[in-house]
Amino acid sequence: MSLTHFAALLPLDTLGHYLHWHFIQISVANFVVIVLMVFTFIAAIFAPFPGRRRRKENQ
């Protein structure tokens, strides 16, 4: 399956949607990317490190 099949999923010739909050204006797509980046950062902080248990058992 080529990528041209996915191009028809969303119309790309329309204007984007924006969020307004006082003096802040951000597109919905950028907001979603920022939220996913923050979620990934928080998950990386709380995820256990791979070699942590092995080092603890060797001591």
Secondary structure as the mmCIF struct_conf table of DSSP 4:
data_model
#
loop_
_struct_conf.conf_type_id
_struct_conf.id
_struct_conf.beg_label_comp_id
_struct_conf.beg_label_asym_id
_struct_conf.beg_label_seq_id
_struct_conf.end_label_comp_id
_struct_conf.end_label_asym_id
_struct_conf.end_label_seq_id
HELX_RH_3T_P HELX_RH_3T_P1 LEU A 3 ALA A 8
BEND BEND1 LEU A 9 LEU A 10
BEND BEND2 LEU A 12 THR A 14
HELX_LH_PP_P HELX_LH_PP_P1 LEU A 15 HIS A 17
STRN STRN1 TYR A 18 TRP A 21
TURN_TY1_P TURN_TY1_P1 HIS A 22 PHE A 23
STRN STRN2 ILE A 24 SER A 27
HELX_RH_AL_P HELX_RH_AL_P1 VAL A 28 PHE A 46
BEND BEND3 ALA A 47 ALA A 47
HELX_LH_PP_P HELX_LH_PP_P2 PRO A 48 PHE A 49
TURN_TY1_P TURN_TY1_P2 PRO A 50 GLY A 51
HELX_RH_AL_P HELX_RH_AL_P2 ARG A 52 ASN A 58
#
